[in-house]
Amino acid sequence: MPTIIVEGPPIGIETKRRLVERLTRVVSEEYGIPSITVLIKENAAENVGIDGTLLCDKRRREKKKKE
């Protein structure tokens, strides 16, 4: 049984429903099997580092630049 892992920022429950349905449909069609597992791993900006900086800090700096 194929497993799809999606990692990204937190999203709403309706978005998760659409994402799971669409991913399952496409992968099921391509593999020709009905059983697909989708895991959604949400990562808050405070738990993600990019180029040595927390994403939440990077976003805060970018927001201040726009003001």
N, CA, C and O atoms as a GROMACS GRO file, in nm:
protein
  268
    1MET      N    1   0.085  -0.118   0.000
    1MET     CA    2   0.000   0.000   0.000
    1MET      C    3   0.089   0.124   0.000
    1MET      O    4   0.168   0.142   0.093
    2PRO      N    5   0.079   0.210  -0.103
    2PRO     CA    6   0.158   0.333  -0.107
    2PRO      C    7   0.119   0.428   0.006
    2PRO      O    8   0.004   0.436   0.047
    3THR      N    9   0.219   0.498   0.055
    3THR     CA   10   0.198   0.600   0.157
    3THR      C   11   0.252   0.733   0.104
    3THR      O   12   0.364   0.740   0.055
    4ILE      N   13   0.170   0.835   0.114
    4ILE     CA   14   0.208   0.970   0.073
    4ILE      C   15   0.226   1.051   0.201
    4ILE      O   16   0.139   1.052   0.288
    5ILE      N   17   0.340   1.119   0.213
    5ILE     CA   18   0.365   1.203   0.329
    5ILE      C   19   0.376   1.347   0.279
    5ILE      O   20   0.459   1.378   0.193
    6VAL      N   21   0.292   1.434   0.335
    6VAL     CA   22   0.292   1.575   0.300
    6VAL      C   23   0.336   1.652   0.423
    6VAL      O   24   0.273   1.645   0.528
    7GLU      N   25   0.446   1.726   0.410
    7GLU     CA   26   0.492   1.811   0.520
    7GLU      C   27   0.479   1.956   0.479
    7GLU      O   28   0.521   1.994   0.369
    8GLY      N   29   0.422   2.036   0.567
    8GLY     CA   30   0.406   2.177   0.534
    8GLY      C   31   0.347   2.252   0.651
    8GLY      O   32   0.338   2.199   0.762
    9PRO      N   33   0.308   2.376   0.627
    9PRO     CA   34   0.250   2.456   0.734
    9PRO      C   35   0.110   2.406   0.769
    9PRO      O   36   0.048   2.335   0.690
   10PRO      N   37   0.061   2.443   0.886
   10PRO     CA   38  -0.074   2.403   0.925
   10PRO      C   39  -0.178   2.454   0.824
   10PRO      O   40  -0.168   2.565   0.774
   11ILE      N   41  -0.277   2.368   0.797
   11ILE     CA   42  -0.387   2.403   0.706
   11ILE      C   43  -0.519   2.362   0.771
   11ILE      O   44  -0.520   2.284   0.865
   12GLY      N   45  -0.627   2.415   0.721
   12GLY     CA   46  -0.759   2.386   0.776
   12GLY      C   47  -0.808   2.247   0.740
   12GLY      O   48  -0.757   2.183   0.649
   13ILE      N   49  -0.907   2.201   0.814
   13ILE     CA   50  -0.960   2.066   0.797
   13ILE      C   51  -1.022   2.045   0.659
   13ILE      O   52  -1.006   1.938   0.601
   14GLU      N   53  -1.090   2.144   0.604
   14GLU     CA   54  -1.149   2.130   0.471
   14GLU      C   55  -1.040   2.117   0.365
   14GLU      O   56  -1.054   2.040   0.270
   15THR      N   57  -0.933   2.191   0.380
   15THR     CA   58  -0.820   2.180   0.287
   15THR      C   59  -0.757   2.042   0.298
   15THR      O   60  -0.720   1.983   0.196
   16LYS      N   61  -0.746   1.990   0.419
   16LYS     CA   62  -0.692   1.855   0.439
   16LYS      C   63  -0.781   1.752   0.370
   16LYS      O   64  -0.731   1.659   0.306
   17ARG      N   65  -0.911   1.766   0.382
   17ARG     CA   66  -1.004   1.672   0.318
   17ARG      C   67  -0.985   1.671   0.166
   17ARG      O   68  -0.978   1.565   0.105
   18ARG      N   69  -0.978   1.791   0.107
   18ARG     CA   70  -0.959   1.801  -0.038
   18ARG      C   71  -0.824   1.742  -0.079
   18ARG      O   72  -0.815   1.670  -0.178
   19LEU      N   73  -0.722   1.774  -0.004
   19LEU     CA   74  -0.588   1.725  -0.035
   19LEU      C   75  -0.582   1.573  -0.030
   19LEU      O   76  -0.529   1.510  -0.122
   20VAL      N   77  -0.636   1.514   0.075
   20VAL     CA   78  -0.635   1.368   0.089
   20VAL      C   79  -0.715   1.303  -0.024
   20VAL      O   80  -0.672   1.204  -0.082
   21GLU      N   81  -0.832   1.359  -0.055
   21GLU     CA   82  -0.916   1.301  -0.161
   21GLU      C   83  -0.844   1.307  -0.296
   21GLU      O   84  -0.842   1.208  -0.369
   22ARG      N   85  -0.786   1.422  -0.329
   22ARG     CA   86  -0.722   1.439  -0.459
   22ARG      C   87  -0.596   1.355  -0.472
   22ARG      O   88  -0.574   1.291  -0.575
   23LEU      N   89  -0.512   1.356  -0.369
   23LEU     CA   90  -0.391   1.275  -0.374
   23LEU      C   91  -0.424   1.127  -0.386
   23LEU      O   92  -0.362   1.055  -0.464
   24THR      N   93  -0.522   1.082  -0.308
   24THR     CA   94  -0.562   0.942  -0.312
   24THR      C   95  -0.613   0.903  -0.450
   24THR      O   96  -0.577   0.798  -0.503
   25ARG      N   97  -0.695   0.989  -0.508
   25ARG     CA   98  -0.751   0.961  -0.641
   25ARG      C   99  -0.641   0.946  -0.746
   25ARG      O  100  -0.640   0.849  -0.822
   26VAL      N  101  -0.550   1.040  -0.750
   26VAL     CA  102  -0.445   1.038  -0.853
   26VAL      C  103  -0.352   0.919  -0.833
   26VAL      O  104  -0.321   0.848  -0.929
   27VAL      N  105  -0.306   0.896  -0.712
   27VAL     CA  106  -0.213   0.787  -0.688
   27VAL      C  107  -0.281   0.652  -0.709
   27VAL      O  108  -0.219   0.559  -0.762
   28SER      N  109  -0.405   0.641  -0.669
   28SER     CA  110  -0.480   0.517  -0.690
   28SER      C  111  -0.495   0.487  -0.839
   28SER      O  112  -0.480   0.372  -0.881
   29GLU      N  113  -0.524   0.590  -0.918
   29GLU     CA  114  -0.535   0.572  -1.063
   29GLU      C  115  -0.403   0.527  -1.123
   29GLU      O  116  -0.400   0.437  -1.207
   30GLU      N  117  -0.295   0.588  -1.082
   30GLU     CA  118  -0.164   0.558  -1.140
   30GLU      C  119  -0.111   0.421  -1.098
   30GLU      O  120  -0.052   0.350  -1.178
   31TYR      N  121  -0.133   0.384  -0.972
   31TYR     CA  122  -0.088   0.253  -0.923
   31TYR      C  123  -0.186   0.142  -0.956
   31TYR      O  124  -0.150   0.024  -0.958
   32GLY      N  125  -0.310   0.179  -0.980
   32GLY     CA  126  -0.412   0.080  -1.010
   32GLY      C  127  -0.457   0.001  -0.888
   32GLY      O  128  -0.502  -0.113  -0.900
   33ILE      N  129  -0.444   0.062  -0.771
   33ILE     CA  130  -0.489  -0.002  -0.648
   33ILE      C  131  -0.570   0.098  -0.565
   33ILE      O  132  -0.545   0.218  -0.573
   34PRO      N  133  -0.666   0.049  -0.488
   34PRO     CA  134  -0.755   0.140  -0.416
   34PRO      C  135  -0.705   0.187  -0.280
   34PRO      O  136  -0.756   0.286  -0.227
   35SER      N  137  -0.607   0.119  -0.223
   35SER     CA  138  -0.569   0.150  -0.085
   35SER      C  139  -0.444   0.240  -0.080
   35SER      O  140  -0.334   0.195  -0.111
   36ILE      N  141  -0.464   0.364  -0.042
   36ILE     CA  142  -0.357   0.463  -0.034
   36ILE      C  143  -0.364   0.527   0.105
   36ILE      O  144  -0.472   0.560   0.153
   37THR      N  145  -0.249   0.545   0.168
   37THR     CA  146  -0.243   0.614   0.297
   37THR      C  147  -0.182   0.751   0.275
   37THR      O  148  -0.080   0.764   0.207
   38VAL      N  149  -0.244   0.854   0.334
   38VAL     CA  150  -0.190   0.990   0.327
   38VAL      C  151  -0.166   1.038   0.469
   38VAL      O  152  -0.256   1.037   0.553
   39LEU      N  153  -0.042   1.080   0.495
   39LEU     CA  154  -0.007   1.137   0.625
   39LEU      C  155   0.023   1.284   0.607
   39LEU      O  156   0.103   1.322   0.522
   40ILE      N  157  -0.041   1.367   0.688
   40ILE     CA  158  -0.017   1.512   0.682
   40ILE      C  159   0.057   1.550   0.809
   40ILE      O  160   0.006   1.535   0.920
   41LYS      N  161   0.178   1.601   0.791
   41LYS     CA  162   0.260   1.645   0.904
   41LYS      C  163   0.269   1.796   0.898
   41LYS      O  164   0.327   1.853   0.806
   42GLU      N  165   0.211   1.859   0.997
   42GLU     CA  166   0.210   2.006   0.999
   42GLU      C  167   0.325   2.057   1.084
   42GLU      O  168   0.351   2.009   1.195
   43ASN      N  169   0.393   2.155   1.030
   43ASN     CA  170   0.507   2.213   1.098
   43ASN      C  171   0.483   2.362   1.120
   43ASN      O  172   0.471   2.439   1.025
   44ALA      N  173   0.475   2.401   1.245
   44ALA     CA  174   0.460   2.542   1.277
   44ALA      C  175   0.588   2.616   1.239
   44ALA      O  176   0.696   2.558   1.240
   45ALA      N  177   0.575   2.743   1.205
   45ALA     CA  178   0.690   2.824   1.163
   45ALA      C  179   0.800   2.827   1.269
   45ALA      O  180   0.917   2.845   1.236
   46GLU      N  181   0.764   2.808   1.394
   46GLU     CA  182   0.865   2.808   1.502
   46GLU      C  183   0.945   2.677   1.505
   46GLU      O  184   1.043   2.666   1.578
   47ASN      N  185   0.902   2.579   1.427
   47ASN     CA  186   0.971   2.450   1.423
   47ASN      C  187   1.043   2.425   1.291
   47ASN      O  188   1.086   2.313   1.263
   48VAL      N  189   1.057   2.530   1.210
   48VAL     CA  190   1.122   2.516   1.080
   48VAL      C  191   1.235   2.618   1.071
   48VAL      O  192   1.216   2.736   1.097
   49GLY      N  193   1.353   2.570   1.034
   49GLY     CA  194   1.467   2.659   1.015
   49GLY      C  195   1.508   2.661   0.869
   49GLY      O  196   1.515   2.557   0.804
   50ILE      N  197   1.534   2.781   0.817
   50ILE     CA  198   1.579   2.798   0.680
   50ILE      C  199   1.705   2.883   0.682
   50ILE      O  200   1.704   2.995   0.733
   51ASP      N  201   1.811   2.829   0.628
   51ASP     CA  202   1.940   2.901   0.623
   51ASP      C  203   1.982   2.951   0.761
   51ASP      O  204   2.033   3.062   0.773
   52GLY      N  205   1.962   2.870   0.863
   52GLY     CA  206   2.008   2.904   0.997
   52GLY      C  207   1.916   2.996   1.076
   52GLY      O  208   1.953   3.044   1.183
   53THR      N  209   1.796   3.023   1.024
   53THR     CA  210   1.702   3.113   1.091
   53THR      C  211   1.566   3.045   1.101
   53THR      O  212   1.521   2.981   1.007
   54LEU      N  213   1.502   3.061   1.218
   54LEU     CA  214   1.367   3.008   1.231
   54LEU      C  215   1.274   3.080   1.133
   54LEU      O  216   1.286   3.200   1.113
   55LEU      N  217   1.183   3.006   1.074
   55LEU     CA  218   1.090   3.063   0.978
   55LEU      C  219   1.006   3.173   1.040
   55LEU      O  220   0.977   3.274   0.975
   56CYS      N  221   0.965   3.156   1.166
   56CYS     CA  222   0.884   3.260   1.232
   56CYS      C  223   0.962   3.391   1.244
   56CYS      O  224   0.904   3.498   1.228
   57ASP      N  225   1.094   3.384   1.271
   57ASP     CA  226   1.175   3.504   1.280
   57ASP      C  227   1.194   3.568   1.143
   57ASP      O  228   1.190   3.690   1.129
   58LYS      N  229   1.213   3.485   1.042
   58LYS     CA  230   1.228   3.536   0.906
   58LYS      C  231   1.102   3.609   0.861
   58LYS      O  232   1.109   3.718   0.804
   59ARG      N  233   0.986   3.549   0.887
   59ARG     CA  234   0.859   3.613   0.851
   59ARG      C  235   0.840   3.744   0.926
   59ARG      O  236   0.792   3.842   0.869
   60ARG      N  237   0.877   3.747   1.054
   60ARG     CA  238   0.862   3.869   1.134
   60ARG      C  239   0.947   3.982   1.075
   60ARG      O  240   0.902   4.096   1.066
   61ARG      N  241   1.071   3.949   1.036
   61ARG     CA  242   1.159   4.051   0.977
   61ARG      C  243   1.103   4.100   0.845
   61ARG      O  244   1.106   4.220   0.817
   62GLU      N  245   1.052   4.008   0.762
   62GLU     CA  246   0.995   4.048   0.633
   62GLU      C  247   0.872   4.136   0.651
   62GLU      O  248   0.851   4.230   0.574
   63LYS      N  249   0.792   4.106   0.753
   63LYS     CA  250   0.673   4.187   0.780
   63LYS      C  251   0.712   4.328   0.821
   63LYS      O  252   0.648   4.425   0.779
   64LYS      N  253   0.817   4.342   0.904
   64LYS     CA  254   0.863   4.473   0.948
   64LYS      C  255   0.915   4.554   0.830
   64LYS      O  256   0.896   4.676   0.826
   65LYS      N  257   0.982   4.489   0.734
   65LYS     CA  258   1.034   4.558   0.617
   65LYS      C  259   0.922   4.619   0.534
   65LYS      O  260   0.939   4.725   0.475
   66LYS      N  261   0.806   4.551   0.528
   66LYS     CA  262   0.693   4.598   0.450
   66LYS      C  263   0.623   4.716   0.514
   66LYS      O  264   0.555   4.792   0.446
   67GLU      N  265   0.638   4.731   0.644
   67GLU     CA  266   0.566   4.838   0.718
   67GLU      C  267   0.633   4.971   0.702
   67GLU      O  268   0.586   5.071   0.756
   0.00000   0.00000   0.00000
